[in-house]
Amino acid sequence: MRYLSKRVESLTVVEQTPDDPSRVFFGATVELRDDDDAAVTYRIVGADETDARTGWISVHSPVARLLIGRHQGDSVTLPRPGGAQTFEIFTITYA
């Protein structure tokens, strides 16, 4: 209980989109596509909100750190269980 109380005190609610919504920042939902046009979608959230089943990844995760600051159309190479894979940032949205 003490842990959660301290976490609530330090939370910051982000209520607006970033000044440049064409770049990936905290709160972005990012759709990536590979060369075969297969898509994967991630939403960059706080550490306490992660949910691998829905694609919600921590802002501190290796994938999020690779995406943050990138633009639509940029290519990124992500570590995957079967080996690194290159994707294009297809869409960036903020909800």
Summary of the structure (lengths in Angstrom):
residues: 95
radius of gyration: 14.4
end to end distance: 30.4
largest distance: 48.1
contacts: 221
relative contact order: 0.23
helix: 22%
strand: 35%
